[in-house]
Amino acid sequence: MPSPKIIALTGATGFVGRRVVQRLLDKGYHIKALVRPGSHAKTIQSKQINWIEGTLCDAQSEASLCAGADMVIHMAGLVTTRKKSEYYRINAEAVGRLVKAANVAGVKRFVHLSSITARQPELSDYAGSKRAGEGTFSRKLGKMRGVVMRAPAVFGTGDKATAPFYTLIRKGILPAPGGRNWRARKISLIHVDELAEYLTGPCLDGSCDGRTVSIATRASITWHEFADECTQVLGRPVRVLRLPLALLYPICAVTSVTKRVAGVGHLTLGKLREFLYDDWSIDTDLQTGIPLQSGLKKTILGD
């Protein structure tokens, strides 16, 4: 029998990464996973996993991760940080170095997890860095087969960033930013388990080679439609609470300063511009076919 394929991972201890690790193990792959030195996040122990301590900014760590690997799934990145330069250092420059290391190691396929915000790089430093990372990925790919997965908003249990949001939903409140045409704004959503399945399925089997792809549990949904879905899950009303921009802009302006000075806060002006963008939907043909309420039930109720 041929030896099991080896998948090199970054971001394996994150919200999405933990699901990806488990699915790869279930599918019989062997894993090499990069983890920060001294990290206590090695939550899954298996003979099929080789945890490699290192960082994305260290050439030796990248070379060690890619050595002997058949494929790479790159999921690590900064979602929030103090400075624009830090976003680009990790979300763009580090991508190029890792792709180079993969080429040198003879890796056959490289899967790069990006963000739907890369569609509009002018909105925020984060969005701009994700688009830059995609560009670096394409330029450095060489003879490797490659896939860019632009994930829409990811939801599911275990995500600390969105936990307060779903706590409010359990109380019957869905906060939404106001502003012009706020009722018509569209987003797309993907449950973390479905994203993990796609990353370890079609993205690895060659179905997506050479493409920039997106999938969604719900390809297009407004805030009020989302509230209706949550109402069905809870069996009691969930009402949209419109947050006026006159309130949000001052709060985000202050948060932008505290983030830059002390690294505190998440809802910056850049993040607000992402929330206010009118259409983050994707093609309805790219829906997974799994009911949104199924994923919401797990997320809201913990089922």
C-alpha positions in Angstrom: 0.0 0.0 0.0 1.2 3.6 -0.7 2.2 5.6 2.3 -0.4 8.1 3.6 0.0 11.6 2.2 1.5 14.2 4.5 -0.2 17.5 4.9 1.7 20.5 6.3 -0.5 23.0 8.2 -0.3 26.4 9.6 -3.1 27.7 11.9 -3.8 24.2 13.1 -4.7 25.3 16.6 -7.2 28.0 15.5 -10.9 28.0 15.2 -10.9 26.6 11.7 -7.6 24.7 12.0 -8.8 22.4 14.8 -11.7 21.2 12.6 -9.3 20.7 9.7 -6.9 18.7 11.8 -9.6 16.3 12.9 -10.9 15.8 9.4 -7.5 15.1 8.0 -6.9 12.5 10.7 -10.3 10.9 9.9 -9.3 10.7 6.3 -6.1 8.9 7.1 -3.6 11.7 6.3 -0.5 12.3 8.3 0.0 15.9 9.5 2.9 18.3 10.2 1.6 21.3 12.0 3.4 24.5 12.9 2.8 25.8 16.4 4.3 28.7 18.4 7.2 27.7 20.7 5.9 26.9 24.1 2.3 26.8 23.0 -0.2 24.9 25.0 -2.6 24.7 22.1 -1.6 21.2 20.9 -5.1 20.1 21.7 -5.1 16.9 19.5 -2.5 14.3 20.2 -2.0 11.5 17.7 0.7 9.4 16.2 -0.3 10.9 12.8 0.6 14.4 14.0 4.1 15.9 14.1 3.9 19.3 16.0 6.7 21.6 14.9 7.5 24.5 17.1 8.3 27.7 15.1 6.9 30.8 13.5 6.0 32.0 10.1 8.7 34.6 10.3 11.5 32.0 10.6 12.9 30.4 7.4 14.1 27.4 9.3 10.6 26.7 10.7 9.0 27.1 7.3 11.6 24.7 5.7 11.1 22.1 8.5 7.3 22.3 8.1 7.4 21.8 4.3 10.1 19.1 4.2 8.6 15.8 3.1 5.1 17.2 2.8 2.9 16.4 -0.2 0.5 19.4 0.3 0.2 22.5 2.4 -2.9 24.1 3.8 -2.0 27.6 5.0 -4.6 28.9 7.5 -2.6 31.1 9.8 -3.0 34.9 9.6 -3.7 38.0 11.6 -7.4 39.1 12.0 -6.6 42.0 14.2 -3.3 43.8 15.1 -2.0 47.2 16.0 -0.3 48.3 12.8 -0.9 48.1 9.0 2.7 46.8 8.6 2.0 43.9 10.9 -1.0 42.8 8.8 1.1 42.8 5.7 4.1 41.1 7.3 2.0 38.1 8.3 -0.9 38.1 5.8 1.2 38.8 2.7 5.0 38.6 3.1 4.9 35.4 5.2 2.7 33.8 2.5 5.4 34.4 -0.1 8.1 32.9 2.1 6.1 29.8 2.9 5.2 29.3 -0.8 8.9 29.6 -1.6 9.8 27.0 1.1 7.1 24.7 -0.2 8.5 24.9 -3.7 12.0 24.1 -2.5 10.7 21.1 -0.6 8.9 19.8 -3.7 5.3 20.2 -2.4 2.8 19.4 -5.0 -0.3 21.4 -4.0 -0.7 24.5 -1.8 -4.1 25.6 -0.4 -4.3 29.2 0.8 -7.2 30.2 3.1 -8.0 33.8 2.4 -11.0 36.0 3.2 -14.0 37.3 1.2 -12.9 40.8 2.3 -10.0 40.5 -0.3 -12.7 41.4 -2.9 -12.6 44.9 -1.5 -9.0 45.6 -0.4 -9.6 49.4 0.0 -12.0 48.9 3.0 -9.4 48.0 5.7 -5.8 47.2 6.3 -6.9 43.6 7.0 -8.7 43.3 3.6 -5.8 44.9 1.8 -3.3 42.5 3.4 -5.4 39.5 2.4 -5.6 40.7 -1.2 -1.8 41.3 -1.2 -1.3 37.8 0.2 -3.3 36.3 -2.7 -1.2 38.2 -5.1 2.1 37.0 -3.5 0.7 33.5 -3.5 0.0 33.6 -7.2 3.4 35.1 -8.1 5.4 32.6 -6.1 3.4 29.4 -6.8 5.7 28.2 -9.5 5.0 24.6 -10.7 2.9 23.8 -7.7 -0.9 23.4 -8.1 -2.7 26.0 -6.0 -6.0 27.0 -4.6 -7.2 30.2 -2.9 -10.2 29.7 -0.7 -11.9 33.1 0.1 -14.0 32.3 3.1 -17.1 34.3 3.9 -18.1 35.0 7.5 -17.3 31.8 9.5 -19.6 30.7 12.4 -19.7 27.8 14.8 -19.0 26.8 18.4 -15.7 27.6 19.9 -15.0 31.0 18.2 -14.1 33.5 20.8 -14.5 36.5 18.5 -18.1 35.9 17.7 -19.2 34.4 21.0 -20.5 37.8 22.4 -22.6 38.2 19.2 -24.3 34.8 19.7 -24.8 35.5 23.4 -26.9 38.5 22.4 -28.8 36.4 19.9 -29.7 34.0 22.7 -31.2 36.9 24.5 -33.3 37.8 21.5 -31.2 40.6 20.1 -29.4 40.8 16.8 -27.2 43.9 16.6 -26.7 45.3 13.1 -25.0 48.5 11.9 -27.4 51.1 10.5 -26.7 53.6 7.8 -27.9 54.0 4.2 -29.8 51.0 2.8 -28.9 48.9 5.9 -31.9 46.6 5.5 -30.7 45.6 2.1 -27.1 44.7 3.0 -26.2 41.1 2.2 -23.6 38.8 3.8 -22.7 35.2 3.2 -22.0 32.6 5.9 -20.2 29.3 6.2 -20.3 27.0 9.1 -16.9 26.0 10.3 -17.4 22.3 9.8 -18.4 22.8 6.2 -15.4 25.0 5.6 -13.1 22.4 7.1 -14.7 19.7 4.9 -14.2 21.7 1.8 -10.5 22.5 2.6 -9.8 18.8 3.2 -11.9 17.6 0.3 -12.2 19.4 -3.0 -9.3 21.7 -2.2 -7.0 18.7 -1.8 -8.3 16.4 -4.5 -7.6 18.6 -7.4 -11.1 19.8 -8.0 -10.2 23.4 -7.3 -6.7 23.6 -8.8 -5.8 27.0 -10.3 -8.9 28.7 -8.9 -10.0 31.2 -6.4 -13.1 29.7 -4.8 -15.8 30.4 -2.2 -18.5 28.3 -0.7 -21.3 29.2 1.8 -23.9 27.6 4.0 -26.0 30.6 2.9 -24.8 32.5 -0.1 -26.8 35.6 0.5 -28.8 36.8 3.6 -29.9 40.2 5.0 -29.9 41.0 8.7 -33.6 40.6 9.0 -33.5 37.2 7.2 -30.7 36.2 9.6 -32.9 37.2 12.6 -35.8 35.1 11.2 -33.5 32.1 11.0 -32.4 32.6 14.6 -36.0 32.9 15.6 -36.7 29.5 14.1 -33.8 28.0 16.0 -34.7 29.5 19.4 -38.4 29.2 19.0 -38.8 32.8 20.3 -38.4 36.2 18.6 -35.0 37.5 17.7 -35.2 41.2 16.8 -32.8 43.3 14.9 -31.3 46.1 16.9 -30.1 48.8 14.4 -27.0 50.6 15.7 -26.9 54.2 14.4 -23.7 55.3 12.7 -23.7 58.4 14.9 -23.0 56.0 17.8 -20.7 53.6 16.0 -18.3 56.0 14.4 -17.1 57.6 17.6 -16.8 54.2 19.3 -14.8 52.8 16.4 -12.6 56.0 16.3 -11.7 55.5 19.9 -11.1 51.8 19.4 -8.9 52.5 16.5 -6.6 54.6 18.8 -6.6 52.1 21.7 -5.9 49.3 19.2 -2.9 51.1 17.8 -1.5 52.3 21.1 -2.3 49.4 23.5 -3.6 46.6 21.2 -7.0 46.7 22.9 -10.3 46.5 21.0 -11.6 44.9 17.8 -14.3 47.1 16.2 -12.0 49.7 14.5 -13.0 52.0 11.7 -11.6 49.6 9.2 -13.7 46.8 10.6 -16.8 49.1 10.5 -16.2 49.8 6.8 -16.2 46.0 6.2 -19.6 45.7 8.1 -21.1 48.6 6.2 -20.2 47.2 2.7 -23.4 46.6 0.9 -22.9 43.1 -0.6 -20.7 40.3 0.7 -22.9 37.7 -1.0 -21.6 35.0 -3.3 -23.2 33.0 -6.2 -26.1 30.9 -5.0 -24.7 28.0 -7.0 -21.9 27.9 -4.4 -24.2 27.1 -1.4 -23.4 23.7 0.2 -27.0 22.6 0.4 -27.0 22.1 4.1 -29.7 24.2 5.9 -28.4 27.3 7.7 -30.6 26.4 10.7 -28.6 23.2 11.2 -25.4 25.1 11.8 -27.1 27.9 13.7 -28.6 25.4 16.1 -25.1 24.0 16.9 -23.7 27.6 17.3 -26.5 29.2 19.3 -27.7 26.2 21.4 -24.5 24.2 21.5 -26.3 21.1 20.0 
